Structures are given as C-alpha cells and as structure tokens.
Amino acid sequence: MAIDLSTRYLGLDLKNPLVVSASPLSSDVSRLRMLAEAGAAAIVLPSLFEEQIRHEAASVERLAEAGSDSFAESLSYFPSSAEAVTGPRRYLDLVANARAKVDVPIIASLNGSSVAGWVDYAGLMEAAGASAIELNIYRIASASDATGPHVEAETVALAQSVKAQVKIPVAVKLHPHFSAFGDVARQLDAAGVDGLVLFNKLFQPDIDLSKLKWVNEVDLSSSADIRLGLLWLSQLSGKLKKASLAANTGVDTVDEVLKYLMAGADVVMMASALLRHGPGYLQTLLLGLEDWLDARGFKRVSEIRGLLTATHPDSERNERKDYIETLTQYRGPYARSA
Ligand SMILES: Cc1cc2nc3c(=O)[nH]c(=O)nc-3n(C[C@H](O)[C@H](O)[C@H](O)COP(=O)(O)O)c2cc1C
C-alpha cells in the first residue's frame, strides 16, 4: 500500500518531508530539475548575501557618478567567484528560471545580519517567483559591545523587516548559539515568522599547523551532528503559535530523517548528503522512509511526526536527573567503577 508522505511547511503543501537546503547543488536549473525528479519536495536556493546586494548597489552608484572605468575597480571589493555564481541580478534570474522550469516550491535564501535597505530584495525575490523566503541569519557576535539582548532584538527586527516586504511565507534559519534558544524561537514565532530552520552550520576556521595559518574549509556533516537539533525540535514542537519547523544538519541516512521527524520536524533538510552522493540519493532516502513506515504498519508520515517529542530526556522534567545519570553511568576501560 502506498504510504502518504505529505506534509505542510510554511503553509505550503509538500508531497513529502525531504527538502534540499541551500548549497551550490541548487545553484543551476538543470541540477534543480534533477533534485525535483529525484523526489525533493521543495528546494532552497543558495543564499544571496547582504554584501553582494550592497556591492551591486555601490557599483551602480559609482558607475552613474564616474563613468564605466570605475565599475571594474568597484567589482574588486567583492570576491569575483561569489559574484559570478550569485550576483543579485543573476540570482533573480535563477529564481525566475527555477519557477518556470522546476515543478516544486522554490525557496529563495537571503543572508545577512543587519537591518537595512538590502532587505528590499525579499520583495524582488517574491516578484521573481519564489514560493517562500528563507532568511539565513549568520552572525558571530564577537564585537565587545554585542550583548545577548541586543543580538536577539536585531535578529527579530531583521525577520520582521523581511516579513514586512513580502506576502509569501518567511522562514528563519539560525545557528543555535543563543543563551536561551527557546526564547529566541518563541520571539520569532510571536513576530509572525512562518518557520524556523534548526540549525545553520557554523563554518569555523581551523589552524593549519604546518603553515601556522588559519584555514577556512567546508566540512560536510555527519550523523553525529543531529543531537542538538533533536533536542530543540522536541522542546519546541507543538509549542509555537504559527511557525513550522525544519530540521537541518547531519542527515546521512534515512535514520536521521526518521529521528528528526519523531522529534517534531515538519520537514527535514539536507545538503551534505546530497553533495556527497548526488541528487539521486533523495530517491534512496524516500524509499527508505516508505519501507520503514510500511514495515512498522504506519500509513502516513504524520503518524510519526513528534512521536517522541514529549519523552526527550532533556525536557525540563528530567534534565538534571538524566544529565547526572548519563555522566555517572559511563563505563570504559579507564572508567570502571571500583
Ligand atoms: C558547500 C556548502 C554551501 C552552503 N551554502 C549555504 C548558503 O548559501 N546558504 C545557507 O543558508 N546555507 C548554506 N549551507 C548550509 C547548508 O544549507 C546546511 O544548512 C548545512 O550544511 C547543514 O546541513 P547538512 O548537514 O545536511 O549539510 C551550505 C553548506 C555547504 C556544505
């Protein structure tokens, strides 16, 4: 019997819970079609960055002021490779092309950290045909005067300013490094955002010991990276007024998809697994999901959504007890009880 995998995310009806998260995989229309054919229920495009928008605005201004000679000079302020892939105008073309040629909802992604005029781009993304906008808030608050309340207030204000630009749904993608993440999630929900994406991955520089230099490298995720998402999904699921929940980070096999759904995710997003195995891997995950549900007698994916939300061991009821038990019960060759 066919299993009903349908779900709702950001008010959109999706055929299944697998959504492609932002990465270079979704930066051209032919691959977007491959992802859709392999079963993606929706696709998030790579982010358009605040800096790219500011850069283009500055370039146009310079061009108008001083003639075309200064245009090349102004382009040098922004990495040319990034400009080539997703400059603002090309980005809007990608949205429009994807809308015309790909048969699943296309979510445009806007990345930034400050509230300013660049968020007007949300309206242009909507006009180009985006089904929704994902606001990717990537900010390391390392300035000495950046206080927690200030960062939170700016995060909410940024989400509100994007919401004010568009009628389509807006999701907010966040990293988890807030002192009280649950409160930030509730503030965003109260501010009217349509969904939360838990979590963005921080790409932190490492040290190359041979060169004594900092290096920026992309590390793809592994299944060990899902635990924080499981925790916060289970704490927030069923408790927000409006916002739906997307799990993101660490999907490697269908097991992570199942676990995220049971912790309360409406959809499960992934990038690393698809960058590793290719777009066709979506089909493997979908078949695995159907087989697992069928083998256990479930007829709809909705039957497992949030199945284990209430019993997460870190919920407030149990947090101290389970923490202490987990640590004190550790056994290994150098940690046996005497
Ligand atoms: C090469 C690469 C590029 C990415 N580019 C973006 C991006 O433009 N915008 C964004 O919001 N996330 C971006 N991400 C983050 C992914 O969308 C995703 O949130 C993160 O990798 C965690 O999911 P995963 O564990 O399935 O990879 C990128 C990830 C990778 C690996």
The ligand as an ORCA input file, in Angstrom:
! r2SCAN-3c Opt
* xyz 0 1
  C      29.246     23.979      0.363
  C      28.086     24.482      1.187
  C      27.474     25.688      0.857
  C      26.416     26.174      1.614
  N      25.825     27.360      1.264
  C      24.790     27.826      2.021
  C      24.109     29.018      1.680
  O      24.407     29.691      0.687
  N      23.088     29.429      2.484
  C      22.709     28.744      3.594
  O      21.761     29.144      4.273
  N      23.326     27.598      3.920
  C      24.331     27.130      3.171
  N      24.945     25.961      3.512
  C      24.487     25.244      4.721
  C      23.509     24.138      4.360
  O      22.342     24.623      3.743
  C      23.067     23.386      5.621
  O      22.372     24.262      6.473
  C      24.248     22.811      6.386
  O      25.246     22.288      5.540
  C      23.743     21.700      7.309
  O      23.075     20.696      6.596
  P      23.812     19.318      6.191
  O      24.307     18.750      7.453
  O      22.749     18.480      5.549
  O      24.922     19.687      5.277
  C      25.976     25.440      2.739
  C      26.580     24.221      3.053
  C      27.621     23.734      2.291
  C      28.234     22.420      2.667
*
